Amino acid sequence: MTETRAKTAAGQLFDNFEVRYRYSLTCKMSRAILISVMDELDRRLITELAKDARQSSAELSRKLGVSETTVRRRIQHLEAQDIITFTTILNPAKLGYRIIAIIALEVDLGSIDKISESLALCPNVRYVSLCTGNHDIFIGTWFHSSGELTQFVKDYLAKVPGIRKSETFVILDVKKDEVGWLHSLEQVNTA
């Protein structure tokens, strides 16, 4: 943990994030460098952007008590450091997808990369992760109907070499969906 803990719940989240980010960025990064990468103003800026990323620099500067130039420069720096990114978030229901499912797969470990890369190319697959535990791969999927999900499981997954078992979890309701909570761990794996 850093010595300067934030008082807010978001600040505590960022304290935890800093520690993980330090190790994922490089094992040689010192606390002084880490603090220079992200300070209290950056935390407050990120908290505001998480509430509404479409706020103007003028709005953010008023809320944070700094100039618009400072806000723009900080956002550019946070983007350049890959700490934040801006994206469009699709609403599956508005696009006609009525079934959202998480599918857990047990696979032959020698084929895990080939299988996960193949799954990532499927248009109905929105998320692919490798994991530990009883399952080796989790995929997040969207379908227009339960019949389409059934067809995917029977006609596609059942025929992929190396998939030993699948378990499908249909999402009934989402109570929290924090965008980016499961951001790529690519940097952790290269540290």
C-alpha positions in Angstrom: 0.0 0.0 0.0 1.1 3.5 -0.6 1.6 5.9 2.4 -1.0 8.3 1.2 -4.3 6.4 1.4 -7.4 8.1 0.0 -10.3 8.5 2.3 -13.0 7.5 -0.2 -14.1 4.1 -1.2 -12.9 4.9 -4.7 -9.5 6.0 -3.3 -9.1 2.7 -1.5 -9.8 1.0 -4.7 -7.1 3.0 -6.4 -4.7 2.3 -3.6 -5.1 -1.4 -4.3 -5.0 -0.7 -8.0 -1.7 1.1 -7.6 0.0 -1.8 -5.9 -1.2 -4.2 -8.7 -0.3 -1.8 -11.4 3.1 -1.2 -10.0 3.9 -5.0 -10.3 2.2 -5.4 -13.6 4.1 -2.5 -15.1 7.5 -3.5 -13.9 9.0 -5.0 -10.8 11.6 -2.3 -10.7 9.2 0.6 -10.4 9.8 2.5 -7.1 7.2 4.1 -4.9 8.4 7.6 -5.9 7.9 6.7 -9.6 4.5 5.2 -8.9 3.3 8.3 -7.0 4.5 10.4 -10.0 2.5 8.2 -12.3 -0.8 8.7 -10.4 -1.5 11.2 -7.7 -4.6 12.3 -5.7 -5.7 14.6 -8.6 -5.5 11.7 -11.0 -7.6 9.6 -8.6 -10.2 12.3 -8.3 -10.3 12.8 -12.0 -10.7 9.0 -12.7 -13.5 8.9 -10.1 -15.3 11.7 -11.9 -14.8 10.1 -15.3 -16.1 6.8 -14.0 -19.3 8.6 -13.0 -19.7 10.2 -16.4 -16.9 10.0 -19.0 -18.7 12.5 -21.2 -18.2 15.4 -18.9 -16.4 18.3 -20.5 -13.0 19.6 -19.4 -14.7 22.7 -18.2 -17.1 20.7 -15.9 -14.2 18.6 -14.6 -12.0 21.6 -14.0 -14.8 23.2 -11.9 -15.4 20.0 -9.9 -11.7 19.4 -9.3 -10.6 23.0 -8.8 -7.9 23.0 -11.5 -7.6 24.5 -15.0 -9.1 22.9 -18.1 -5.6 22.6 -19.5 -4.6 20.6 -16.4 -7.6 18.3 -16.9 -6.9 17.7 -20.6 -3.2 17.1 -19.9 -3.9 14.7 -17.0 -6.4 12.7 -19.2 -3.9 12.5 -22.0 -1.2 11.3 -19.6 -3.5 8.7 -18.1 -4.4 7.4 -21.5 -0.8 7.4 -22.7 0.1 5.3 -19.6 -2.8 2.9 -20.3 -4.3 3.6 -17.0 -7.6 4.7 -18.6 -9.2 4.2 -21.9 -12.4 5.4 -23.5 -14.7 3.1 -25.3 -18.3 2.6 -26.5 -20.4 0.2 -24.4 -23.0 -1.8 -26.3 -26.4 -2.6 -24.7 -27.1 -6.2 -25.8 -30.9 -6.0 -25.2 -31.2 -2.9 -27.5 -29.3 -4.9 -30.1 -31.8 -7.8 -29.9 -29.7 -10.1 -27.8 -32.1 -11.7 -25.2 -29.8 -14.3 -23.8 -26.5 -13.6 -22.1 -24.6 -16.6 -20.9 -21.3 -17.4 -19.2 -19.9 -20.7 -20.5 -17.3 -22.5 -18.4 -15.1 -25.0 -20.3 -12.8 -27.8 -19.3 -10.2 -28.3 -22.0 -7.1 -30.3 -22.8 -4.4 -27.9 -21.5 -2.2 -28.5 -24.5 -4.9 -27.0 -26.7 -5.9 -24.1 -24.4 -4.4 -21.3 -26.5 -5.7 -22.7 -29.8 -9.2 -23.1 -28.3 -9.3 -19.7 -26.7 -8.1 -18.0 -29.9 -10.7 -19.8 -31.9 -13.4 -18.8 -29.4 -12.3 -15.2 -29.6 -13.2 -15.2 -33.3 -16.8 -16.2 -32.7 -19.2 -13.3 -33.2 -21.4 -14.3 -30.3 -18.5 -14.6 -27.9 -17.9 -11.2 -26.2 -15.3 -12.3 -23.6 -12.7 -15.1 -23.3 -10.5 -15.7 -20.2 -8.2 -18.4 -19.1 -8.6 -19.3 -15.4 -7.7 -21.7 -12.6 -10.0 -24.0 -10.7 -12.5 -26.6 -12.0 -12.7 -24.8 -15.4 -10.0 -23.7 -17.8 -11.7 -21.1 -19.9 -14.7 -18.8 -19.3 -16.5 -17.2 -22.2 -19.2 -14.5 -22.1 -21.7 -14.8 -24.9 -24.7 -13.0 -26.3 -27.5 -14.7 -28.2 -30.8 -13.6 -29.8 -32.6 -16.7 -28.5 -32.2 -19.8 -26.4 -32.3 -21.8 -29.6 -29.3 -19.8 -30.9 -27.5 -20.6 -27.6 -28.4 -24.3 -27.9 -27.2 -24.4 -31.5 -23.8 -22.8 -30.4 -23.3 -25.4 -27.7 -24.4 -28.4 -29.8 -23.1 -27.4 -33.2 -20.0 -25.4 -32.4 -18.6 -26.1 -28.9 -19.3 -29.9 -29.1 -17.2 -30.1 -32.3 -14.1 -28.1 -31.1 -11.2 -30.5 -30.6 -9.9 -30.4 -27.0 -13.0 -29.2 -25.2 -13.8 -31.9 -22.7 -16.8 -30.4 -20.9 -18.9 -27.3 -20.9 -21.2 -25.8 -18.3 -23.5 -23.0 -19.3 -24.8 -20.3 -16.9 -27.6 -18.1 -18.3 -27.7 -14.7 -16.7 -31.1 -13.8 -15.3 -30.4 -10.3 -14.1 -27.3 -8.1 -13.7 -27.1 -6.1 -10.4 -23.7 -4.5 -11.0 -21.7 -4.2 -14.2 -18.6 -2.1 -13.7 -17.0 -1.6 -17.0 -13.3 -2.5 -17.1 -13.3 -4.4 -13.8 -11.7 -7.3 -15.6 -9.2 -5.4 -17.8 -6.6 -7.4 -19.7 -3.9 -8.9 -17.5 -1.4 -8.8 -20.4 1.0 -6.6 -18.5 1.0 -8.8 -15.4 2.0 -11.8 -17.6 4.9 -9.9 -19.1 6.3 -8.6 -15.8 
